[in-house]
Each structure stands twice: as structure tokens, then as C-alpha cells.
Amino acid sequence: MSKFIRRETVRKCAIHQSIMERASEDLEHSGAFDKDDILETLGLKVMEDSVRWDYIRDFIQEDQGCELVPVAASYFKRHKRDEELTSPERFIASGHGKKTAGFVSVTLQNDHLIVHRILQRQRMANGAGTKFREYAEAVQDRRIALGAPPTPPQLLKQQ
């Protein structure tokens, strides 16, 4: 049975605090932080799988009042600004097996990444709505085929 680290425990953990401090410094200087770079700098690469980046991200967002967007490793490699503007989907850690390599703070300089991320979330929400409607229609068809009364329309509406 696996044991999950609770939020309060991570908040008090000296290792996670040092990682948060380093990430905050990187965000202050460059507007982004690379997870691997932070772990290498602090000499914590062996603990890579034990670090709760989801909590660290939440804590930084809460403490600094900012929004962080997950980015892929390609964001931290040398690339032209035009590439980032024309195809932001290459740099956002979402889809096609891209792993989150770090986070970028939302600023005016990288608003194209944020706009693309918002559009991705909207498409995901629309997709979930479409799947819900398809499922509800399939259930309704099945009930009618079995001779059961149809489901009331108010129950078929997505909430």
C-alpha cells in the first residue's frame, strides 16, 4: 500500500522548502523554472521521484499570487521566439507524451502560451461535454430498446 505525502507535511519539509525557494528565485529572474535544473543545483537529483511538484506549484501560486503554466523540456532548449509564437503547443506540457519539465509564470511576454493553454482547457471541457451527451443518448436509446420509460430530460442536462 502506497503512502501519500500530505500537503501539510510537504509544507513543513525542509527539502521541499529549499526547492520552493530555488524555484521562486528562478521565477523572479527568468519567469520560469526547470525542475531538473533545480534538483541538480541543490544536489537532490536522487530524490527526483519523491518531490511533490504539484504541491510546490500550488504553494508558489498561493504565496506569490501568480499562475504557473506547465511547460515541456523543449521550452528550456534554445529556440527562436518566432517558433514559440507560431506553435506554442510544442512548448506546453500537454498531449503527445510531453512530460512537465518546468513551469512558466504568466506574464505579458509569454501571453501566447497562456492563450494556447486556455484554448486547450476549453477544448478539453467541450470534449467532456460531447462525450457526456453521447453517453446520455446511448443510455436513453438503451432504455427505450429495453422498454423502460425514458430518462427525464432534466437528468440528461450536463451540470
C-alpha positions in Angstrom: 0.0 0.0 0.0 1.5 3.3 -1.0 1.6 6.3 1.3 0.9 9.7 0.0 2.6 12.7 1.5 0.0 15.2 2.8 0.1 18.8 1.9 0.9 19.9 5.5 3.8 17.6 5.6 5.3 18.9 2.4 4.8 22.5 3.5 6.9 21.8 6.6 9.5 19.6 4.9 13.0 21.4 4.7 13.8 19.8 1.4 10.6 20.9 -0.3 11.1 24.4 1.2 14.5 24.7 -0.3 13.2 23.5 -3.7 10.4 26.1 -3.4 12.9 28.9 -2.6 15.1 28.0 -5.5 12.0 27.8 -7.9 10.9 31.2 -6.6 14.3 32.7 -7.3 14.3 31.3 -10.8 10.8 32.6 -11.4 11.9 36.1 -10.2 15.0 36.1 -12.5 13.7 34.5 -15.7 10.0 33.9 -15.3 10.4 30.2 -15.5 12.0 27.3 -13.6 13.3 23.9 -14.8 12.7 21.1 -12.4 15.8 19.1 -13.3 18.0 22.2 -13.1 16.7 22.9 -9.6 17.3 19.4 -8.4 20.8 19.3 -9.9 21.7 22.7 -8.3 20.5 21.6 -4.9 22.1 18.1 -5.2 18.7 16.4 -4.9 18.7 14.5 -8.2 18.4 11.1 -6.5 15.1 12.3 -4.9 13.6 13.2 -8.2 10.6 10.8 -7.9 9.9 11.8 -4.3 9.4 15.5 -4.9 5.7 16.6 -4.9 5.8 19.2 -7.7 2.1 19.5 -7.7 2.2 20.8 -4.1 5.2 23.0 -4.8 3.4 24.6 -7.8 0.3 25.2 -5.6 2.3 26.7 -2.8 4.2 29.1 -5.1 0.9 30.1 -6.8 -0.7 30.8 -3.3 2.3 32.6 -1.8 3.2 34.7 -4.8 -0.4 35.2 -6.2 0.7 34.1 -9.7 -0.4 31.5 -12.2 2.1 28.8 -13.4 1.8 27.0 -16.7 3.5 23.6 -17.2 6.0 23.5 -20.0 7.9 20.7 -21.8 11.6 20.3 -22.0 11.6 22.0 -25.4 10.9 25.3 -23.7 14.2 25.3 -21.9 16.2 24.4 -25.0 17.4 27.1 -27.3 14.7 28.2 -29.7 13.6 31.2 -31.6 10.9 33.5 -30.2 9.1 33.1 -33.6 8.8 29.4 -33.0 7.2 30.0 -29.7 4.7 32.4 -31.2 3.7 30.3 -34.2 3.4 27.0 -32.5 3.0 27.3 -28.7 1.6 23.8 -28.4 5.2 22.5 -28.8 6.3 24.1 -25.6 3.2 23.4 -23.3 3.4 20.1 -21.4 0.1 18.6 -22.6 -0.6 15.8 -25.0 1.6 13.7 -27.2 3.5 12.2 -24.3 5.1 15.6 -23.3 6.3 15.5 -19.7 6.3 18.6 -17.5 9.9 19.8 -17.3 9.1 23.0 -15.5 6.8 25.9 -15.1 6.4 29.4 -16.6 4.9 32.3 -14.8 2.1 34.2 -16.6 3.4 37.5 -18.0 2.8 39.8 -20.9 5.9 38.4 -22.7 4.5 34.8 -22.8 0.8 35.5 -23.2 0.7 33.4 -26.4 1.5 30.3 -24.2 -1.3 31.2 -21.8 -3.8 31.8 -24.6 -3.0 28.4 -26.1 -3.3 26.8 -22.6 -6.7 28.3 -22.1 -7.8 27.1 -25.5 -6.6 23.6 -24.7 -8.6 23.6 -21.4 -11.7 24.9 -23.3 -11.4 22.1 -25.9 -11.0 19.5 -23.1 -14.1 20.8 -21.4 -16.0 20.8 -24.7 -14.8 17.2 -25.4 -16.0 16.1 -22.0 -19.4 17.7 -22.7 -19.6 16.0 -26.1 -18.8 12.6 -24.5 -21.4 13.2 -21.8 -24.1 14.0 -24.4 -23.1 10.9 -26.5 -23.3 8.7 -23.3 -26.6 10.1 -22.3 -28.1 9.5 -25.7 -26.7 5.9 -25.7 -28.3 5.3 -22.3 -31.6 6.8 -23.4 -31.6 4.6 -26.6 -30.8 1.5 -24.5 -33.7 2.3 -22.0 -36.1 2.7 -24.9 -34.9 -0.5 -26.5 -35.5 -2.4 -23.2 -39.0 -0.9 -22.9 -38.1 1.2 -19.8 -39.5 4.7 -19.5 -37.2 7.4 -20.9 -34.9 9.3 -18.6 -36.4 12.7 -17.6 -34.8 15.5 -19.6 -33.6 17.4 -16.6 -31.4 14.5 -15.6 -29.8 14.4 -19.0 -28.6 18.0 -18.8 -24.9 18.4 -18.0 -24.2 20.3 -14.9 
